[in-house]
Amino acid sequence: MSQPALATATFFGATNDRRSPESVRFEQLRNAICGARAFMGQHELFSPLFAELLPTIGVVEPDRLGMSLPVVLAGEHLAAVAARDIPGNDFLNMIREDMRPHAYRTSIEMITRPCGVWERIVALSTDNSFFEFEVTGFPVVDEARDACQIAFLVRASTSALAHPAEYVAAVEEGIEGGWIDLGHGIPEQSPLGFL
C-alpha cells in the first residue's frame, strides 16, 4: 500500500500563471492547429510543430465499456520515466487505486465536453520518496478509427529523467490544477485527483 500524498489538492480557474512554458506552448500549438475544431487529429501530433514536445507526449484511449485508459502512444521520455513498456497497458494501473474512478471520470469529461486539463501531480518513486510532475491534456481523435483519445504532455522532474529506472512506482494524486476551456465550457466539478 502506498503512502498518502503530502499535499491537499487545490483547484482554480485560470491556470496559465502556474503552468510551465511547455504546458502553455502545448496549448498554443493545439489551438493553432485546431482553429475552430474541438478535436485535434492524433496524426497532427506528429507535425513538425510538436517535434520538441513529442518525446514527452502520451496518448490514452478511454474505454467507455470497461473503465480503463489503455495507452496507445508514449513518447520516449515518458516511457523512460515510467520505466516500463507503456503502450498496451492500462494507465489506470499506474494510479493509486482510490484515485482511478476520478481519473477515468475526468478523461470522459475531456472528450465529452470537450475541454483540456492541467495538473501538478505527486508520484511515489521506487525508493519510496515523492516527486512531482506536471500533466497537460487535450482531446484528440484517431480519425482512421473514429476513436476519441486524450494526448498528455508530461513534464517530470529532471532527477526522474536522469534516473528513470528509479522512478514511478505509483501515481498518487493531483495537488493543484484546473480545466482548460477550449471554447465549449468546462465541467462544474473540479478534476480532483485527476491522475
Secondary structure, DSSP 8 states (H G I E B T S, - for coil): -----SS--EE-S--TTTS-HHHHHHHHHHHHHHTT-SSEEGGGGGSGGGTTTGGGEEEE--BTTTTB-BEEEE-HHHHHHHTS--TTSBGGGGB-GGGHHHHHHHHHHHHHTT-EEEEEEEEE-TTS-EEEEEEEEEEEEETTTTEEEEEEEEEE-HHHHHSGGG--SEEEEEEEEEEE--SS---SS--TT--
